[in-house]
């Protein structure tokens, strides 16, 4: 019965504005990396969250941001969550991870440098692609 309470708590929990719930099937890895950069820019930190097999994706995203000097690790939480298995109709325990990353001191200068290095796409770029 305790697992039912955990499920109820996690499903009624309000969505935080700086939380990214990562799935390893819905979006490519760099979609989440770029989204995390935007959240760090707007909120000074981002919370990456995942269940089960998506945990490795969250760890990879966090490592990319840290290794590029954009973020610092603030907190890592691991737990298990009880949920109903869609296929078998019974309650199962799934691993959960939450990683909170903060804005690094070099974040703004690195983001400015990367924006300057990649000039924005122009209409002529799009027309050239259409001809290919």
Order of alpha helices (4+ residues) and beta strands (2+ residues): alpha-beta-alpha-beta-alpha-beta-beta-alpha-alpha
